[in-house]
Amino acid sequence: MLGNHEGRLITNPIASQLDCVRSDFGNGVLYQLPPQNGEGWILEIHPAPGFCATYAYFTLKKPVVWTFSLGQPAFGWLPWNEAI
């Protein structure tokens, strides 16, 4: 199970790199992209201790590559839809 702040170890660096504006959102955190970097948001929710769900919708003005490395098993699903 993830610790209470382990999801933020993934989301915070991405949000920081994109200069997102952070705000509290219920039992989670909402990061909104500034117009100069694109449009959209990243939402991280902690519905129960040890569980983290992250939802995102954004388009970027520049290509970005991220590599995730977790110290324990985790489930990840990244649907991708690239507009042509």
Helices and strands as residue ranges (DSSP letters): H 6-17, E 21-25, E 28-32, E 38-48, E 51-60
